Amino acid sequence: RFGIATIFDQDLLMFAISQLMHEVNAKNVVSRRIQFTGYEYLKFIGRTTMGGKAYKDIWSSLERLHHTFVETNIRIGSAKRHHSFNWLSEIKQVEKDGKHRRFEIVLPEWLYSSVVQDKMILTLDAKYFSIKGGLERWLYQFARKTSGRQLNGWSENIKLIYEKSGSLGTFSEFNRRMKKILKDDNLLGYNVSKTMWYKQIALHFMRRNFTGISNSGIRKTNGAKQFRRIENEE
């Protein structure tokens, strides 16, 4: 009935984390329970349509997040553990006289702790919410996490990237979509190209106009230090 949460439903988690961090930085009392209006959320993601359908879509996203069950390994501080959770522990919609008043959500404990205690936050480009394609959104997040502070960028086997993406299509379909993404070359501040890495076809992600930061903030690259670009196939 509800379906699995999508990368577009994830916008609600980003919004919630943003609100939580704002309160933390302001040194206000925070909790896992967050209240917000549909207008506040739609404004956050840059939507101009504020009608009743938009609010219904928000509730549908909240339902998918609440009913999507995840099993994974999660790092909290220096510890690592196997963990099972739903993306949202509780969801609520409040209406009065037939009009929307607010939404209310409860974040899972691990997500709340990661934000409030460990400050494990990844900033995103302000134009992120304008990305229309789901794969493009995922690739931007992947590039941001892997190569954001890497002087030499990040290379990884394209088949491993396909598996990590959770794409429902075949690998051939994934490859076709990647050709178009590489041709468009519009991944919000990152260059993406095909490379040969350890004698295998890989994707190389490189941050554009990277001028470096303090030495303490630069990570050693786990990708290729040198790579041979493979031109896009026609």
C-alpha positions as CSV (number, residue, x, y, z in Angstrom):
1,R,0.0,0.0,0.0
2,F,2.7,2.5,1.0
3,G,5.6,1.5,-1.2
4,I,9.3,2.0,-0.4
5,A,10.6,5.5,0.4
6,T,12.4,7.1,-2.6
7,I,15.3,9.5,-2.8
8,F,12.7,12.3,-3.2
9,D,11.0,11.4,0.1
10,Q,14.5,11.8,1.6
11,D,14.0,15.6,1.2
12,L,11.8,15.5,4.3
13,L,14.7,14.0,6.3
14,M,17.0,16.7,5.0
15,F,14.5,19.3,6.1
16,A,14.1,17.8,9.5
17,I,17.9,17.6,10.0
18,S,18.2,21.2,8.9
19,Q,15.6,22.3,11.5
20,L,17.3,20.2,14.2
21,M,20.7,21.7,13.4
22,H,19.3,25.2,13.5
23,E,18.1,24.6,17.0
24,V,21.3,22.9,18.1
25,N,23.4,25.9,16.8
26,A,21.1,28.3,18.6
27,K,21.6,26.3,21.8
28,N,17.9,25.6,22.2
29,V,16.5,22.5,23.8
30,V,16.0,19.8,21.1
31,S,14.2,16.5,21.0
32,R,13.5,13.8,18.4
33,R,10.0,15.2,17.9
34,I,9.8,17.9,15.3
35,Q,6.7,19.9,14.2
36,F,6.4,21.8,11.0
37,T,3.8,23.1,8.5
38,G,3.5,22.1,4.9
39,Y,4.3,25.6,3.9
40,E,7.6,25.6,5.8
41,Y,8.7,22.4,4.1
42,L,7.7,23.4,0.6
43,K,9.5,26.7,1.0
44,F,12.6,24.9,2.1
45,I,12.8,22.8,-1.0
46,G,11.9,25.7,-3.3
47,R,8.4,24.7,-4.3
48,T,6.0,27.4,-5.3
49,T,2.9,25.3,-5.5
50,M,1.3,25.2,-2.0
51,G,-2.1,23.7,-2.8
52,G,-3.9,20.8,-1.1
53,K,-2.3,18.2,-3.4
54,A,1.2,19.3,-2.3
55,Y,0.2,18.6,1.4
56,K,-1.2,15.2,0.4
57,D,2.1,14.4,-1.3
58,I,4.0,15.3,1.8
59,W,1.8,13.0,3.9
60,S,2.4,10.2,1.3
61,S,6.1,10.7,1.6
62,L,5.9,10.6,5.4
63,E,4.0,7.4,5.2
64,R,6.6,5.8,3.0
65,L,9.4,6.9,5.3
66,H,7.5,5.6,8.3
67,H,6.8,2.2,6.7
68,T,10.2,1.6,5.0
69,F,12.2,-0.8,7.1
70,V,16.0,-0.8,6.9
71,E,18.7,-3.1,8.1
72,T,22.3,-1.9,8.0
73,N,25.6,-1.3,9.8
74,I,25.6,2.1,11.5
75,R,28.5,4.1,13.0
76,I,27.7,6.1,16.1
77,G,30.7,7.8,17.4
78,S,33.6,5.3,17.6
79,A,31.2,2.3,17.8
80,K,29.7,0.2,15.0
81,R,26.6,-1.9,15.2
82,H,24.1,-3.8,13.2
83,H,20.8,-1.9,13.3
84,S,17.2,-2.2,12.1
85,F,15.0,0.9,11.9
86,N,12.3,2.8,10.1
87,W,13.2,6.1,8.6
88,L,10.7,7.8,10.8
89,S,9.6,6.4,14.1
90,E,6.3,8.3,14.3
91,I,4.3,10.5,11.9
92,K,1.2,12.7,12.6
93,Q,-0.9,15.2,10.6
94,V,-3.0,17.7,12.4
95,E,-6.0,19.3,10.8
96,K,-8.6,21.8,12.2
97,D,-11.9,22.7,10.6
98,G,-10.7,20.8,7.5
99,K,-7.6,22.8,7.1
100,H,-4.0,21.7,7.5
101,R,-2.3,22.9,10.7
102,R,0.9,21.0,11.0
103,F,2.9,17.7,10.6
104,E,4.7,16.1,13.4
105,I,7.4,13.5,13.2
106,V,9.7,11.6,15.5
107,L,13.2,10.8,14.3
108,P,14.8,7.5,15.0
109,E,17.3,7.5,17.9
110,W,20.3,6.8,15.7
111,L,19.6,9.7,13.3
112,Y,19.0,12.1,16.2
113,S,22.2,11.1,17.9
114,S,24.2,11.4,14.7
115,V,23.0,15.0,14.3
116,V,23.0,16.2,17.9
117,Q,25.9,14.4,19.5
118,D,28.2,13.4,16.6
119,K,27.5,16.3,14.2
120,M,27.7,13.8,11.3
121,I,26.2,16.3,8.8
122,L,26.9,16.6,5.1
123,T,26.1,19.9,3.5
124,L,24.5,20.0,0.1
125,D,24.4,22.5,-2.8
126,A,21.6,24.9,-2.5
127,K,20.4,23.8,-6.0
128,Y,20.2,20.1,-4.9
129,F,16.3,20.2,-4.8
130,S,16.2,21.3,-8.4
131,I,17.7,18.0,-9.6
132,K,14.9,16.2,-11.3
133,G,16.4,12.7,-11.8
134,G,16.7,10.2,-9.0
135,L,19.9,8.7,-10.2
136,E,21.4,12.2,-10.7
137,R,20.5,13.0,-7.1
138,W,22.0,9.8,-5.8
139,L,25.2,10.4,-7.8
140,Y,25.6,13.9,-6.4
141,Q,25.3,12.6,-2.9
142,F,27.8,9.9,-3.7
143,A,30.2,12.4,-5.1
144,R,29.7,14.7,-2.2
145,K,30.5,11.9,0.4
146,T,33.4,10.3,-1.4
147,S,35.3,13.2,-3.1
148,G,34.2,16.3,-1.4
149,R,37.6,16.7,0.4
150,Q,39.8,14.6,-1.8
151,L,42.4,16.5,-3.7
152,N,42.6,13.8,-6.4
153,G,39.0,12.9,-6.4
154,W,37.5,9.5,-6.1
155,S,37.4,6.5,-8.5
156,E,35.3,3.4,-8.0
157,N,34.3,0.4,-10.2
158,I,31.2,1.3,-12.1
159,K,29.5,-2.1,-11.3
160,L,30.0,-1.5,-7.6
161,I,28.4,2.0,-8.0
162,Y,25.5,0.4,-9.8
163,E,25.0,-2.0,-6.9
164,K,25.2,0.7,-4.3
165,S,22.8,2.9,-6.2
166,G,19.9,0.4,-5.6
167,S,18.8,1.0,-9.2
168,L,15.9,-1.2,-10.2
169,G,17.0,-1.4,-13.8
170,T,19.6,-3.6,-15.4
171,F,23.3,-2.8,-15.5
172,S,22.9,-2.0,-19.2
173,E,20.2,0.5,-18.5
174,F,22.3,2.0,-15.7
175,N,25.2,2.4,-18.2
176,R,22.9,4.1,-20.8
177,R,21.7,6.6,-18.2
178,M,25.3,7.2,-17.1
179,K,26.3,8.1,-20.7
180,K,23.6,10.8,-20.8
181,I,24.6,12.1,-17.3
182,L,28.3,12.2,-18.4
183,K,27.3,14.0,-21.6
184,D,25.2,16.6,-19.8
185,D,28.0,17.2,-17.3
186,N,25.8,19.0,-14.8
187,L,26.4,17.3,-11.4
188,L,26.4,20.5,-9.3
189,G,30.1,21.2,-8.9
190,Y,31.5,17.8,-9.7
191,N,33.0,16.4,-12.8
192,V,32.3,12.8,-13.6
193,S,34.1,10.7,-16.2
194,K,34.8,7.1,-17.0
195,T,38.3,5.9,-16.1
196,M,40.4,2.8,-16.1
197,W,41.1,2.0,-12.4
198,Y,43.0,-1.2,-11.5
199,K,42.3,-2.5,-15.0
200,Q,38.5,-2.1,-14.6
201,I,36.1,0.5,-15.9
202,A,35.3,2.9,-13.1
203,L,33.8,6.3,-12.6
204,H,36.0,9.2,-11.4
205,F,34.4,12.0,-9.4
206,M,36.3,15.3,-9.0
207,R,35.2,18.4,-7.3
208,R,35.3,21.4,-9.6
209,N,37.4,24.5,-8.7
210,F,38.8,22.7,-5.6
211,T,41.4,25.1,-4.1
212,G,42.0,22.9,-1.1
213,I,41.5,23.6,2.6
214,S,43.7,23.3,5.7
215,N,46.0,20.2,5.7
216,S,44.1,18.9,8.7
217,G,40.9,18.8,6.7
218,I,42.2,17.0,3.6
219,R,41.7,13.2,3.5
220,K,44.0,10.8,1.7
221,T,42.4,9.7,-1.4
222,N,41.2,6.1,-1.8
223,G,40.6,6.6,-5.5
224,A,43.1,6.8,-8.3
225,K,45.9,9.4,-8.1
226,Q,46.2,9.3,-11.9
227,F,43.5,8.1,-14.3
228,R,42.9,7.8,-18.0
229,R,39.7,9.4,-19.1
230,I,37.4,7.3,-21.4
231,E,35.5,9.4,-23.8
232,N,31.7,8.9,-23.9
233,E,30.6,6.3,-26.3
234,E,28.2,7.4,-29.0
